[in-house]
């Protein structure tokens, strides 16, 4: 018998199902760390890969306490490359589920959402849509 779904606010738990398409020998940063830093930076106003890297470096001590970060904060190129490779539809699905869990746990009927598009996340050559974040 399948156990009932229990809502969680954990970013890592919501995004761990996304397949990592990178070549194994070239992985210097864990996918969960890249997602966590990206979401935190975006919530705080970062809207480009450079801004996400800058935010990560500014908060590196805090991130190091929460994440593995064996090789420090990823570069802006790493953030951009990872997001150009992942399935953005799958990422958006995980994001929506995370926000829905936040709504359930907070027991609010309505949550104000502000949307933004991450600059330079559109990859027309691969036919991938831009990444949109919707925040509470």
C-alpha positions as CSV (number, residue, x, y, z in Angstrom):
1,X,0.0,0.0,0.0
2,X,1.3,3.4,-1.0
3,X,1.9,5.8,1.9
4,X,-0.1,9.1,1.8
5,X,1.7,12.2,0.5
6,X,2.9,14.5,3.2
7,X,3.5,18.1,2.1
8,X,7.0,19.5,2.8
9,X,8.6,22.9,2.4
10,X,11.9,21.4,1.5
11,X,13.3,22.7,-1.7
12,X,15.7,19.8,-2.0
13,X,12.9,17.2,-1.5
14,X,10.8,18.7,-4.3
15,X,13.5,18.9,-6.9
16,X,15.4,15.7,-6.2
17,X,13.3,13.8,-8.8
18,X,14.8,15.9,-11.7
19,X,17.2,13.8,-13.8
20,X,20.7,15.2,-13.9
21,X,21.6,15.2,-17.6
22,X,25.3,16.2,-17.1
23,X,28.2,14.0,-17.9
24,X,29.3,12.2,-14.7
25,X,33.0,13.0,-14.9
26,X,32.2,16.8,-15.4
27,X,30.0,17.2,-12.3
28,X,31.7,19.5,-9.8
29,X,28.5,20.6,-8.1
30,X,25.5,18.6,-7.0
31,X,22.2,19.4,-8.9
32,X,20.3,19.9,-5.6
33,X,22.8,22.6,-4.6
34,X,22.5,24.4,-7.9
35,X,18.7,24.4,-7.6
36,X,18.7,25.5,-4.0
37,X,21.1,28.4,-4.6
38,X,19.1,29.4,-7.8
39,X,15.8,29.5,-6.0
40,X,17.1,31.4,-2.9
41,X,18.8,33.9,-5.2
42,X,15.8,34.4,-7.4
43,X,13.5,34.9,-4.4
44,X,15.9,37.6,-3.2
45,X,15.8,39.4,-6.6
46,X,18.5,37.8,-8.7
47,X,17.4,37.7,-12.3
48,X,20.5,36.5,-14.2
49,X,23.1,33.7,-13.9
50,X,25.7,36.3,-12.9
51,X,23.4,37.7,-10.2
52,X,22.8,34.2,-8.9
53,X,26.5,33.5,-8.7
54,X,27.1,36.8,-6.9
55,X,24.3,36.1,-4.4
56,X,25.7,32.6,-3.8
57,X,29.2,34.0,-3.1
58,X,27.8,36.7,-0.8
59,X,25.9,34.0,1.2
60,X,28.5,31.3,0.8
61,X,29.0,30.8,4.6
62,X,25.3,30.2,5.0
63,X,25.0,27.9,2.0
64,X,28.0,25.9,3.2
65,X,26.2,25.1,6.4
66,X,23.2,23.8,4.5
67,X,24.7,22.2,1.4
68,X,27.7,20.0,0.5
69,X,29.5,22.6,-1.8
70,X,32.7,20.5,-2.1
71,X,33.8,22.9,-4.8
72,X,32.3,26.2,-3.5
73,X,29.6,28.2,-5.3
74,X,29.1,27.3,-8.9
75,X,30.0,29.8,-11.6
76,X,27.4,31.7,-13.6
77,X,28.4,29.5,-16.6
78,X,27.6,26.4,-14.5
79,X,24.2,27.7,-13.5
80,X,23.4,28.6,-17.1
81,X,24.7,25.3,-18.5
82,X,22.8,23.2,-16.0
83,X,19.5,25.0,-16.7
84,X,20.1,24.7,-20.4
85,X,20.3,20.9,-20.1
86,X,17.5,20.1,-17.6
87,X,13.9,19.4,-18.5
88,X,12.4,22.8,-17.8
89,X,8.8,21.4,-17.8
90,X,9.9,19.0,-15.1
91,X,11.5,21.9,-13.1
92,X,8.3,24.0,-13.4
93,X,6.2,21.0,-12.2
94,X,8.4,20.6,-9.2
95,X,8.3,24.3,-8.5
96,X,4.5,24.4,-8.7
97,X,4.3,21.4,-6.3
98,X,6.7,23.1,-3.9
99,X,4.6,26.3,-3.9
100,X,1.4,24.3,-3.5
101,X,2.9,22.5,-0.4
102,X,3.8,25.9,1.0
103,X,0.2,27.0,0.6
104,X,-1.1,23.8,2.2
105,X,1.3,24.0,5.2
106,X,0.6,27.7,5.7
107,X,-3.1,26.9,5.6
108,X,-3.8,30.0,3.5
109,X,-6.6,30.0,0.9
110,X,-4.9,32.5,-1.3
111,X,-1.2,33.2,-1.8
112,X,-0.1,36.3,-3.7
113,X,2.3,35.3,-6.5
114,X,4.8,37.5,-8.3
115,X,6.2,36.0,-11.5
116,X,9.5,36.7,-13.2
117,X,11.4,35.3,-16.0
118,X,15.1,34.4,-15.5
119,X,17.0,36.4,-18.1
120,X,18.8,34.4,-20.8
121,X,17.1,31.2,-19.8
122,X,15.3,30.8,-23.1
123,X,17.2,28.3,-25.3
124,X,15.6,28.6,-28.8
125,X,18.2,26.3,-30.4
126,X,17.1,23.4,-28.1
127,X,13.4,24.5,-28.2
128,X,13.3,25.0,-24.4
129,X,11.1,27.6,-22.9
130,X,12.4,30.3,-20.6
131,X,12.3,29.6,-16.9
132,X,9.7,31.4,-14.9
133,X,9.6,31.7,-11.1
134,X,6.5,32.5,-9.3
135,X,6.9,33.6,-5.7
136,X,4.7,34.1,-2.7
